[in-house]
Amino acid sequence: MSCLLSEKKHNLGEPIILCYGQSTMRKIIQNGKGKFQDETASRFPQEHWPSVDIDIGDVNGDGFVDIIVANTGTKGAQNRLLINDGKGFFSLAPVCSP
């Protein structure tokens, strides 16, 4: 499993750690008291992908940080875009075909 530490607050009030790997992605949030807690279940879609890389940025221009997930392509896994609702909860963007 690999992780990306975001020192920016990203509309959540505290830094976050995003971890990804062959079967899961986790979202760890600093609780403001110097401790981190796993908030994956409440903030991400309940799907599992064989992820090989992630990146963050405001993809849709709404001022909130979104997450781009690069998957291996095995078992039909496609790359995913997770859209931030502005409160730190993410939903899957619709899949578009070329």
Rosetta blueprint (number, residue, H / E / L):
1 M L
2 S E
3 C E
4 L E
5 L E
6 S E
7 E L
8 K L
9 K L
10 H L
11 N L
12 L L
13 G L
14 E L
15 P L
16 I E
17 I E
18 L E
19 C E
20 Y E
21 G L
22 Q L
23 S L
24 T L
25 M E
26 R E
27 K E
28 I E
29 I E
30 Q E
31 N L
32 G L
33 K L
34 G L
35 K L
36 F E
37 Q E
38 D E
39 E L
40 T H
41 A H
42 S H
43 R H
44 F L
45 P L
46 Q L
47 E L
48 H L
49 W L
50 P L
51 S E
52 V E
53 D E
54 I E
55 D E
56 I E
57 G E
58 D L
59 V L
60 N L
61 G L
62 D L
63 G L
64 F L
65 V L
66 D E
67 I E
68 I E
69 V E
70 A E
71 N E
72 T L
73 G L
74 T H
75 K H
76 G H
77 A L
78 Q L
79 N L
80 R E
81 L E
82 L E
83 I E
84 N E
85 D L
86 G L
87 K L
88 G L
89 F L
90 F E
91 S E
92 L E
93 A L
94 P L
95 V L
96 C L
97 S L
98 P L
